[in-house]
Amino acid sequence: MASPRAALNLRNGLSIPKPRLTSNFLAISTDLLRNILFLLFLLRWTRKSVLQLRGRGLFGTLIDAYTSLRRLSYAIFLRLPGVRSQVQNQVSEAIKKIEGKLVPQGPGTSRYLTLPTEGWTDQQVRAELEKLGDMTHTRWEDGRVSGTVYHGENTLIKLQTEAFQRFMVANPIHPDVFPGVRKMEAEIVAMVLALFNAPPEAAGVTTSGGTESILMACMSARQKAYTERGVTEPEMIIPETAHAAFHKAASYFNIKVHQVACPSPTYSVSIKAVSRLINSNTILLVGSAPNFPQGIIDDIAALSRLALRRRLPLHVDCCLGSFLMPFLSRAGFPTQPFDFTLKGVTSISCDTHKYGFAPKGNSTLLYRTAALRTYQYFISPDWSGGVYGSIGIAGSRPGALIAGCWASLMSVGENGYIDSCHAIVGTAKKIETAIREDPGLKDDLTVMGKPLVSVVAFTSSTMNIYDIADSMSAKGWHLNALQNPPGMHVAVTLPIVKAVDKLLEDLTAVVEDEKERERVRMVEGKGKKGKAQGDSAALYGVAGSLPDKSVVVQLAGGFLDTLYKA
């Protein structure tokens, strides 16, 4: 029998030494990890650079770099102590001026900042509502406002009011409680799908407006790309004239935006430039029918072919075209293909509250298939309050708006929309023809592109267009100033149809007045074009021309703040 000492020696003799991490091994591992991380970083940014060069080209990339550097330099300059204080003072003065125009002041102005101790009588409430409705404003009732109010006739307003009253408490989130609202909403979507020649498998939703429709279209495209292709750095390609809601969607949903130039004289998006920018991160192509600034329809047919070839979704923003685009040919006007008859079009946004004449707060988003719609759904299956699902951003929604929309569509009908299309687009043609041919306008104003729908945009090479915009404002008109390039436009509505002769008369007078001021300046030796002085010139001609837009952002932020000053 072996002794304990012998057994111990045997165990010690058989023991295997444990491996230890030496300092050299740790150093090698650290260096290797560092090199791998650096290589991944290098590959990532090399890929981004290659995509940038392929999409923008060498010249375009250099221009982008120069623009970014110029913007950064100017931003640093604006932050210098002496400059910053001066800029802030001027911004504060401008915001106070905005407040003076928007916020009621002076004797007789009533402010209600807390709840009344005792509730008002119905008569008191009605009297105050009457005063609020009669506050001084640009007379949309007289056709003095571009866009904004698209119908405004008392007969339709009365019908919409009755629909509101009948469904005032309705909420479509409870379809079993308000089955009539569910039915109306489904029928609205079906009617608009039919207008845009949707296939049988198509689907859609109603939304609160064009912005929400665009947001949901971008959200759906992002989720589709993530689910089907694993895209985690989504990008979308849009015309530079596309609605600002696409930039809002990019900000909300972390989507990179590539803007494509829409150069004169067509102001239509460059298809070649769009094609160059497509890469593995692209989730969506966009076209407008028409765009907001110049009222130009992009080449949707070419975009459709490109989308099919590259197997990408294509969204057509028809929010402004709404119930005019589908009726152009039937009203006797030229048109372009833009709807679901183009196989590459996968979604369309259409505002029923514009030329569909529904109450404000109504729009639709249409999808080629029901499967595409599911990407915008939100469903929470394990919430403690029960299974929760919603179509889009909102949970509770006003059923009264849906009822007002349904009543509007059923009241106007196809023939009514054809008639309104004939009147509205016909008036736009009248404005365009006057600017191109009238002796008092044609030498100084130039129509931007060849508009086919309701918007007519124009600019000037002989005078400051923002002076024209401000002078028209002084005559009681509320038209839209444009930038990049400078211009202004009229979005014709039914109220404007009745006021078009006065609009052209005042525009001719304003141009003649400006020419007279220029003649005086020439006589005084001050040069043909004077320094623009009005509000439009201040925002677009001065602040808008700065490389860094922080001043404009501050002004816009101050404007938004003013909206909530009681």
TALIN-V658268 format. One record per run of one state. SS is the DSSP state (a for helix, b for strand, c for the rest). FROM is the first residue (numbers start at 0). TO is the last residue. If there is no record, write none. Layout:
BEGIN
ss=(SS | SS)
from=(FROM | FROM)
to=(TO | TO)
END
This chain:
BEGIN
ss=(c | a | c | a | c | a | c | a | c | a | c | b | c | a | c | b | c | a | c | b | c | a | c | b | c | a | c | b | c | a | c | b | c | a | c | b | c | a | c | a | c | b | c | b | c | a | c | b | c | b | c | b | a | c | b | c | b | c | a | c | b | c | b | c | b | c | a | c | a | c | a | c)
from=(0 | 3 | 14 | 22 | 78 | 80 | 102 | 121 | 133 | 139 | 142 | 144 | 145 | 153 | 166 | 170 | 171 | 178 | 195 | 202 | 207 | 209 | 229 | 234 | 239 | 244 | 253 | 255 | 260 | 270 | 277 | 281 | 288 | 299 | 310 | 312 | 317 | 321 | 325 | 328 | 331 | 346 | 350 | 362 | 367 | 369 | 374 | 377 | 380 | 387 | 390 | 397 | 398 | 437 | 445 | 447 | 454 | 459 | 464 | 474 | 477 | 478 | 479 | 482 | 486 | 491 | 493 | 523 | 534 | 545 | 549 | 562)
to=(2 | 13 | 21 | 77 | 79 | 101 | 120 | 132 | 138 | 141 | 143 | 144 | 152 | 165 | 169 | 170 | 177 | 194 | 201 | 206 | 208 | 228 | 233 | 238 | 243 | 252 | 254 | 259 | 269 | 276 | 280 | 287 | 298 | 309 | 311 | 316 | 320 | 324 | 327 | 330 | 345 | 349 | 361 | 366 | 368 | 373 | 376 | 379 | 386 | 389 | 396 | 397 | 436 | 444 | 446 | 453 | 458 | 463 | 473 | 476 | 477 | 478 | 481 | 485 | 490 | 492 | 522 | 533 | 544 | 548 | 561 | 565)
END
